[in-house]
Amino acid sequence: MSTPESTGEPVIKVEMTPAQATEFVERLATEDGFRDRYLHQTHALLAEYGVDVPEEMIPEDLELPSHESLQSALDALRAGRPFTVSQDMGMAAAVVTYQCYMFMRKTTLPAAAE
């Protein structure tokens, strides 16, 4: 059986802790500077959080979901509800948000600070 690596296909590797996944999505949802860094230093920022995406797979015209869209996903996670990874999230944000969901759905998260 061949693997993407053995056939030369690009591979996205996600090796992050639940805390990293949570922090990443929370910061995308709340920090403009972090969002700007994601848009302009995508490869390096993702690598800091344990996501290895080949640079050729990162589109030049990246877009991020709205703060509200990401916050809605986080709220759903905290409440134990499923959410949809939508196309407007962009490839890397969708991968990380989904990874965050997989970690967080098994635990009880604290409610967001009011």
N, CA and C atoms as a LAMMPS dump frame, in Angstrom:
ITEM: TIMESTEP
0
ITEM: NUMBER OF ATOMS
342
ITEM: BOX BOUNDS ff ff ff
-5.0000000000000000e+02 5.0000000000000000e+02
-5.0000000000000000e+02 5.0000000000000000e+02
-5.0000000000000000e+02 5.0000000000000000e+02
ITEM: ATOMS id mol type element x y z
1 1 1 N 0.829 -1.172 0
2 1 2 C 0 0 0
3 1 3 C 0.875 1.237 0
4 2 1 N 0.619 2.145 -0.927
5 2 2 C 1.443 3.342 -0.992
6 2 3 C 0.868 4.436 -0.095
7 3 1 N 1.745 5.282 0.373
8 3 2 C 1.343 6.423 1.188
9 3 3 C 1.55 7.678 0.357
10 4 1 N 0.905 8.782 0.713
11 4 2 C 1.132 10.02 -0.032
12 4 3 C 2.604 10.394 -0.097
13 5 1 N 3.332 10.147 0.993
14 5 2 C 4.752 10.485 1.009
15 5 3 C 5.531 9.647 0.003
16 6 1 N 5.182 8.353 -0.124
17 6 2 C 5.923 7.49 -1.039
18 6 3 C 5.584 7.771 -2.493
19 7 1 N 4.441 8.39 -2.756
20 7 2 C 4.076 8.712 -4.134
21 7 3 C 4.445 10.145 -4.497
22 8 1 N 5.025 10.873 -3.559
23 8 2 C 5.445 12.236 -3.825
24 8 3 C 4.327 13.262 -3.692
25 9 1 N 3.157 12.839 -3.226
26 9 2 C 2.057 13.78 -3.034
27 9 3 C 2.333 14.628 -1.79
28 10 1 N 1.916 15.91 -1.824
29 10 2 C 2.104 16.747 -0.627
30 10 3 C 1.288 16.208 0.544
31 11 1 N 1.831 16.334 1.729
32 11 2 C 1.198 15.808 2.931
33 11 3 C 1.116 16.917 3.972
34 12 1 N -0.032 17.027 4.617
35 12 2 C -0.19 17.936 5.751
36 12 3 C -0.087 17.081 7.004
37 13 1 N 0.812 17.475 7.904
38 13 2 C 0.984 16.753 9.162
39 13 3 C 0.56 17.664 10.304
40 14 1 N -0.277 17.143 11.17
41 14 2 C -0.744 17.904 12.32
42 14 3 C -0.32 17.167 13.575
43 15 1 N 0.593 17.772 14.313
44 15 2 C 1.076 17.214 15.576
45 15 3 C 1.013 18.324 16.607
46 16 1 N -0.144 18.486 17.197
47 16 2 C -0.305 19.543 18.183
48 16 3 C -1.021 19.001 19.407
49 17 1 N -0.772 19.644 20.497
50 17 2 C -1.436 19.26 21.73
51 17 3 C -2.831 19.875 21.765
52 18 1 N -3.703 19.355 22.608
53 18 2 C -5.015 19.998 22.748
54 18 3 C -4.898 21.474 23.139
55 19 1 N -3.946 21.784 23.993
56 19 2 C -3.766 23.183 24.408
57 19 3 C -3.349 24.049 23.226
58 20 1 N -2.446 23.551 22.383
59 20 2 C -2.024 24.305 21.2
60 20 3 C -3.192 24.524 20.248
61 21 1 N -3.979 23.494 20.024
62 21 2 C -5.112 23.599 19.106
63 21 3 C -6.113 24.626 19.614
64 22 1 N -6.413 24.563 20.893
65 22 2 C -7.355 25.497 21.489
66 22 3 C -6.829 26.925 21.4
67 23 1 N -5.573 27.117 21.788
68 23 2 C -4.974 28.447 21.747
69 23 3 C -4.977 29.005 20.325
70 24 1 N -4.63 28.182 19.355
71 24 2 C -4.557 28.639 17.962
72 24 3 C -5.904 29.177 17.488
73 25 1 N -6.949 28.404 17.697
74 25 2 C -8.272 28.826 17.227
75 25 3 C -8.773 30.027 18.028
76 26 1 N -8.532 30.028 19.339
77 26 2 C -8.947 31.173 20.152
78 26 3 C -8.258 32.452 19.692
79 27 1 N -6.974 32.365 19.381
80 27 2 C -6.245 33.553 18.939
81 27 3 C -6.704 34.005 17.554
82 28 1 N -7.014 33.062 16.672
83 28 2 C -7.568 33.449 15.362
84 28 3 C -8.918 34.134 15.54
85 29 1 N -9.662 33.726 16.547
86 29 2 C -10.994 34.293 16.777
87 29 3 C -10.935 35.669 17.423
88 30 1 N -9.817 36.006 18.098
89 30 2 C -9.825 37.22 18.918
90 30 3 C -8.709 38.224 18.654
91 31 1 N -7.6 37.814 18.051
92 31 2 C -6.441 38.709 17.948
93 31 3 C -6.144 39.1 16.504
94 32 1 N -6.313 40.373 16.206
95 32 2 C -6.046 40.854 14.851
96 32 3 C -4.581 40.67 14.442
97 33 1 N -3.651 40.888 15.361
98 33 2 C -2.234 40.718 15.048
99 33 3 C -1.897 39.273 14.7
100 34 1 N -2.502 38.339 15.414
101 34 2 C -2.281 36.922 15.154
102 34 3 C -2.873 36.552 13.797
103 35 1 N -4.055 37.08 13.495
104 35 2 C -4.689 36.831 12.202
105 35 3 C -3.817 37.379 11.069
106 36 1 N -3.259 38.568 11.283
107 36 2 C -2.391 39.165 10.263
108 36 3 C -1.147 38.299 10.049
109 37 1 N -0.584 37.813 11.119
110 37 2 C 0.589 36.941 11.012
111 37 3 C 0.232 35.653 10.276
112 38 1 N -0.951 35.103 10.539
113 38 2 C -1.407 33.904 9.828
114 38 3 C -1.462 34.175 8.322
115 39 1 N -1.967 35.345 7.954
116 39 2 C -2.117 35.682 6.532
117 39 3 C -0.783 35.935 5.835
118 40 1 N 0.208 36.45 6.576
119 40 2 C 1.468 36.849 5.945
120 40 3 C 2.661 35.957 6.262
121 41 1 N 2.552 35.145 7.295
122 41 2 C 3.636 34.231 7.676
123 41 3 C 3.042 32.858 7.976
124 42 1 N 2.181 32.417 7.102
125 42 2 C 1.379 31.219 7.335
126 42 3 C 2.212 29.999 7.681
127 43 1 N 3.182 29.692 6.835
128 43 2 C 3.974 28.473 7.024
129 43 3 C 4.672 28.477 8.382
130 44 1 N 5.32 29.586 8.714
131 44 2 C 6.061 29.673 9.977
132 44 3 C 5.123 29.596 11.181
133 45 1 N 3.993 30.292 11.113
134 45 2 C 3.063 30.287 12.235
135 45 3 C 2.465 28.904 12.45
136 46 1 N 2.054 28.254 11.381
137 46 2 C 1.51 26.907 11.513
138 46 3 C 2.552 25.954 12.083
139 47 1 N 3.8 26.095 11.638
140 47 2 C 4.872 25.226 12.147
141 47 3 C 5.05 25.392 13.651
142 48 1 N 4.903 26.627 14.144
143 48 2 C 5.012 26.87 15.586
144 48 3 C 3.952 26.099 16.379
145 49 1 N 2.844 25.815 15.733
146 49 2 C 1.746 25.11 16.396
147 49 3 C 1.676 23.635 16
148 50 1 N 2.72 23.115 15.379
149 50 2 C 2.772 21.694 15.081
150 50 3 C 2.061 21.277 13.81
151 51 1 N 1.813 22.227 12.906
152 51 2 C 1.161 21.909 11.64
153 51 3 C 2.177 22.122 10.523
154 52 1 N 2.493 21.035 9.823
155 52 2 C 3.45 21.098 8.713
156 52 3 C 2.671 21.022 7.4
157 53 1 N 2.554 22.172 6.743
158 53 2 C 1.874 22.256 5.458
159 53 3 C 2.927 22.64 4.42
160 54 1 N 3.093 21.827 3.371
161 54 2 C 4.045 22.22 2.336
162 54 3 C 3.71 23.614 1.804
163 55 1 N 4.727 24.45 1.666
164 55 2 C 4.501 25.833 1.251
165 55 3 C 3.741 25.928 -0.058
166 56 1 N 3.945 24.97 -0.956
167 56 2 C 3.248 25.021 -2.245
168 56 3 C 1.745 24.781 -2.105
169 57 1 N 1.313 24.294 -0.957
170 57 2 C -0.114 24.072 -0.729
171 57 3 C -0.805 25.292 -0.111
172 58 1 N -0.035 26.294 0.273
173 58 2 C -0.61 27.481 0.897
174 58 3 C -0.921 28.498 -0.194
175 59 1 N -2.196 28.795 -0.387
176 59 2 C -2.555 29.755 -1.43
177 59 3 C -2.013 31.142 -1.119
178 60 1 N -1.717 31.904 -2.159
179 60 2 C -1.21 33.258 -1.963
180 60 3 C -2.3 34.202 -1.476
181 61 1 N -3.536 33.904 -1.806
182 61 2 C -4.649 34.784 -1.442
183 61 3 C -5.478 34.183 -0.306
184 62 1 N -4.799 33.908 0.803
185 62 2 C -5.473 33.328 1.967
186 62 3 C -6.541 34.257 2.511
187 63 1 N -7.599 33.665 2.973
188 63 2 C -8.637 34.406 3.678
189 63 3 C -8.919 33.672 4.97
190 64 1 N -9.334 34.414 5.94
191 64 2 C -9.71 33.816 7.226
192 64 3 C -11.202 33.981 7.442
193 65 1 N -11.78 33.043 8.168
194 65 2 C -13.181 33.225 8.536
195 65 3 C -13.298 34.432 9.464
196 66 1 N -14.467 34.943 9.58
197 66 2 C -14.693 36.081 10.473
198 66 3 C -14.41 35.679 11.92
199 67 1 N -14.172 36.705 12.715
200 67 2 C -14.027 36.464 14.159
201 67 3 C -15.264 35.723 14.668
202 68 1 N -16.438 36.158 14.203
203 68 2 C -17.691 35.584 14.659
204 68 3 C -17.822 34.11 14.291
205 69 1 N -17.385 33.745 13.078
206 69 2 C -17.473 32.358 12.633
207 69 3 C -16.612 31.45 13.511
208 70 1 N -15.399 31.881 13.791
209 70 2 C -14.52 31.087 14.652
210 70 3 C -15.037 31.056 16.085
211 71 1 N -15.522 32.189 16.556
212 71 2 C -16.051 32.222 17.92
213 71 3 C -17.255 31.297 18.051
214 72 1 N -18.073 31.249 17.01
215 72 2 C -19.228 30.351 17.007
216 72 3 C -18.78 28.891 17.106
217 73 1 N -17.716 28.547 16.379
218 73 2 C -17.18 27.181 16.451
219 73 3 C -16.676 26.888 17.862
220 74 1 N -15.971 27.838 18.458
221 74 2 C -15.472 27.636 19.828
222 74 3 C -16.623 27.503 20.824
223 75 1 N -17.644 28.326 20.655
224 75 2 C -18.806 28.237 21.549
225 75 3 C -19.47 26.868 21.431
226 76 1 N -19.578 26.364 20.206
227 76 2 C -20.169 25.037 19.997
228 76 3 C -19.319 23.972 20.681
229 77 1 N -17.997 24.091 20.574
230 77 2 C -17.107 23.126 21.222
231 77 3 C -17.288 23.144 22.732
232 78 1 N -17.352 24.344 23.286
233 78 2 C -17.51 24.46 24.742
234 78 3 C -18.826 23.854 25.219
235 79 1 N -19.851 23.939 24.375
236 79 2 C -21.163 23.412 24.735
237 79 3 C -21.321 21.943 24.352
238 80 1 N -20.302 21.375 23.72
239 80 2 C -20.368 19.981 23.323
240 80 3 C -21.224 19.737 22.092
241 81 1 N -21.47 20.794 21.333
242 81 2 C -22.269 20.668 20.114
243 81 3 C -21.338 20.516 18.911
244 82 1 N -21.784 19.808 17.898
245 82 2 C -20.99 19.731 16.665
246 82 3 C -21.049 21.062 15.921
247 83 1 N -20.116 21.272 15.032
248 83 2 C -20.135 22.447 14.178
249 83 3 C -19.648 22.04 12.809
250 84 1 N -19.891 22.863 11.845
251 84 2 C -19.507 22.571 10.473
252 84 3 C -18.219 23.302 10.134
253 85 1 N -17.256 22.579 9.6
254 85 2 C -16.049 23.201 9.064
255 85 3 C -16.421 23.643 7.664
256 86 1 N -16.61 24.928 7.5
257 86 2 C -17.1 25.44 6.23
258 86 3 C -15.964 25.88 5.32
259 87 1 N -16.292 26.003 4.056
260 87 2 C -15.305 26.391 3.052
261 87 3 C -14.731 27.77 3.34
262 88 1 N -15.511 28.651 3.955
263 88 2 C -15.023 29.999 4.241
264 88 3 C -13.92 30.018 5.284
265 89 1 N -13.676 28.885 5.951
266 89 2 C -12.625 28.85 6.952
267 89 3 C -11.229 28.813 6.339
268 90 1 N -11.098 28.42 5.122
269 90 2 C -9.773 28.282 4.538
270 90 3 C -9.169 26.95 4.95
271 91 1 N -8.264 26.45 4.145
272 91 2 C -7.716 25.109 4.341
273 91 3 C -7.058 24.916 5.704
274 92 1 N -6.084 25.733 6.039
275 92 2 C -5.343 25.516 7.278
276 92 3 C -6.21 25.759 8.5
277 93 1 N -7.028 26.807 8.466
278 93 2 C -7.903 27.076 9.61
279 93 3 C -8.89 25.936 9.807
280 94 1 N -9.386 25.39 8.7
281 94 2 C -10.326 24.272 8.806
282 94 3 C -9.652 23.05 9.404
283 95 1 N -8.432 22.753 8.962
284 95 2 C -7.691 21.601 9.491
285 95 3 C -7.463 21.756 10.986
286 96 1 N -7.007 22.936 11.384
287 96 2 C -6.696 23.145 12.795
288 96 3 C -7.968 23.186 13.635
289 97 1 N -9.021 23.819 13.129
290 97 2 C -10.277 23.863 13.874
291 97 3 C -10.836 22.459 14.047
292 98 1 N -10.763 21.66 13
293 98 2 C -11.237 20.285 13.106
294 98 3 C -10.393 19.513 14.122
295 99 1 N -9.087 19.692 14.066
296 99 2 C -8.201 19.021 15.023
297 99 3 C -8.546 19.457 16.439
298 100 1 N -8.789 20.743 16.602
299 100 2 C -9.184 21.279 17.902
300 100 3 C -10.473 20.612 18.361
301 101 1 N -11.421 20.48 17.467
302 101 2 C -12.701 19.836 17.78
303 101 3 C -12.472 18.403 18.255
304 102 1 N -11.614 17.674 17.564
305 102 2 C -11.377 16.278 17.923
306 102 3 C -10.812 16.163 19.335
307 103 1 N -9.947 17.098 19.716
308 103 2 C -9.404 17.088 21.076
309 103 3 C -10.455 17.529 22.081
310 104 1 N -11.143 18.615 21.762
311 104 2 C -11.986 19.282 22.732
312 104 3 C -13.32 18.581 22.959
313 105 1 N -13.808 17.853 22.004
314 105 2 C -15.117 17.224 22.169
315 105 3 C -15.106 16.157 23.247
316 106 1 N -13.924 15.695 23.63
317 106 2 C -13.823 14.649 24.635
318 106 3 C -13.643 15.213 26.035
319 107 1 N -13.546 16.522 26.133
320 107 2 C -13.316 17.132 27.432
321 107 3 C -14.355 18.213 27.676
322 108 1 N -14.472 18.611 28.892
323 108 2 C -15.348 19.718 29.218
324 108 3 C -14.496 20.96 29.266
325 109 1 N -14.868 21.931 28.443
326 109 2 C -14.104 23.173 28.397
327 109 3 C -14.726 24.204 29.32
328 110 1 N -13.891 25.061 29.862
329 110 2 C -14.457 26.146 30.677
330 110 3 C -15.215 27.107 29.77
331 111 1 N -16.244 27.701 30.29
332 111 2 C -16.989 28.697 29.515
333 111 3 C -16.098 29.9 29.265
334 112 1 N -16.325 30.563 28.152
335 112 2 C -15.541 31.757 27.826
336 112 3 C -15.8 32.82 28.892
337 113 1 N -14.768 33.577 29.182
338 113 2 C -14.896 34.65 30.176
339 113 3 C -15.865 35.699 29.655
340 114 1 N -16.727 36.157 30.502
341 114 2 C -17.722 37.168 30.11
342 114 3 C -17.099 38.537 30.162
